[in-house]
Amino acid sequence: MYFTDRGIEELAARRGEEQVSLAWLAVRLREFVDDHPEFETPVDRLATWLARLEDDED
C-alpha cells in the first residue's frame, strides 16, 4: 500500500456514498492549491489526467 492510499481510503470511507459534480471538484482543487501552492503541479497533473481519461481509451 502506498502512503497516498491512506488518504484515498479515508475519502472512500467518509464520502464514498456522496455524488458531486466535476464543477464542485474543480472548486475544491482550486481551494486546495490556494492553501497549498507547493502542490500546484501535482494537482494540475491530476486534473489533466482526469480530464483526458476517456480520450486515452480510443
Secondary structure, 3 states (H helix, E strand, C coil): CCHHHHHHHHHHHHHCCCCCCHHHHHHHHHHHHHHCHHHHHHHHHHHHHHHHCHHHHC
